Amino acid sequence: MAFDETIKKYNELLNQNTANKSHDTEQQIVNLLEDFLLEDNIPDELKIWAYWNISDNYALQRKHERTFNNHLKFETFARTLQSTNPNYMLMLICDTTQRLSLIESGNSEYWSNLYYEIMDNLKINDSNYCILFEVLRTALYPLAMKENIEQADHAIEKMKSLVSKYSNDSQILRFMNLYYCCLLSYNYIKGISNDDILTNSYQLFSQLKVHLKDDKIRDNILFGTYDDWNSKRSSWQQARSIYDYIITLIKTENYELAYKCYLEIGEEEFTNGYFKKNIKLLMEKINER
């Protein structure tokens, strides 16, 4: 199958699965891309894309051992590119679903070793800072944080430094919002007061929410490529990170502020099942008071 035909079929399956959430469709994506990797003369970027998506779709199916086995192949290939493009190594550690799958298969240390190796050797620059931020978000996912709090200590300092380094960047509103989300969760897990963070994060929320009314500009970058993970977001896309903020407030038991923010954006802004499930919990907690 030609490269463009594979991509077309992949996009069809991806859009189908977005609507129906089927493990069967996820396995079809795996089959498509495993066959694709057998073809000759595949560009490096598309090989990275295929390996990343295979790990992702095994992880989504909770086929954890297969996630790990593919990740070993993924790592082997990424290492062949280290001398020419070390940034591709970041693709191994930039997704929460994949990390949780590796944890479930008993390979948490494998992910952690990759994290330290990559973070200790990579130079931060304009070619990788966006995907690097996603890597740090993955390291600071609450369930994974509990698995390795020392790594979370390392990641929160790295994220703080990255936010400071790019304080005048076009992406700073989203970066700051998600930094506050990670910090709220980090402090909650460690039993540290969040009072100042709550004040500052709400001020940032107020800046972001106005952009929910911006033109809904989306990019057309192929999902799961390096360029996708390293892409800059429009103001509207950055404002969508409010979703993460409200859920974080609920998860860290800041119910009053979560409710305030929810009322300010309106109940129709985010309507997927996971968000609604958390809002239902929020309403129960508010009604108890």
VENFEN-V409419 format. One record per backbone hydrogen bond with DSSP energy under -1.0 kcal/mol. CO is the residue of the C=O (numbers start at 1). NH is the residue of the N-H. Records with the same first field share a line. If there is no record, write none. Layout:
CO->NH + NH
//
This chain:
2->6
3->7
4->8
5->9
6->10
7->11
8->12
9->13
10->14
11->15
12->16
13->17
14->18
15->19
16->20
17->21
22->26
23->27
24->28
25->29
26->30
27->31
28->32
29->33
30->34
31->35
32->36
33->37
35->38
36->39
43->47
44->48
45->49
46->50
47->51
48->52
49->53
50->54
51->55
52->56
53->57
54->58
55->59
56->60
58->63
59->62
62->64
63->67
64->68
65->69
66->70
67->71
68->72
69->73
70->74
71->75
72->76
73->77
74->78
75->79
78->81
79->82
81->85
85->88
86->89
87->90
88->91
89->92
90->93
95->99
96->100
97->101
98->102
99->103
100->104
101->105
102->107
103->106
107->111
108->112
109->113
110->114
111->115
112->116
113->117
114->118
115->119
116->120
118->122
125->128 + 129
128->132
129->133
130->134
131->135
132->136
133->137
134->138
135->139
136->140
138->141
141->145
142->146
144->148
148->152
149->153
150->154
151->155
152->156
153->157
154->158
155->159
156->160
157->161
158->162
159->163
160->164
161->165
162->166
164->167
166->169
169->172
171->175
172->176
173->177
174->178
175->179
176->180
177->181
178->182
179->183
180->184
181->185
182->186
183->187
184->188
185->189
186->190
187->192
194->198
195->199
196->200
197->201
198->202
199->203
200->204
201->205
202->206
203->207
204->208
205->209
208->211
209->212
210->213
211->214
215->217
222->225
225->229
226->230
228->231
234->238
235->239
236->240
238->241
239->242
240->243
241->245
242->246
243->247
244->248
245->249
246->250
247->251
248->252
249->254
250->253
253->255
254->258
255->259
256->260
257->261
258->262
259->263
260->264
261->265
262->266
266->269
272->276
273->277
274->278
275->279
276->280
277->281
278->282
279->283
280->284
281->285
282->286
283->287
284->288
286->289
//
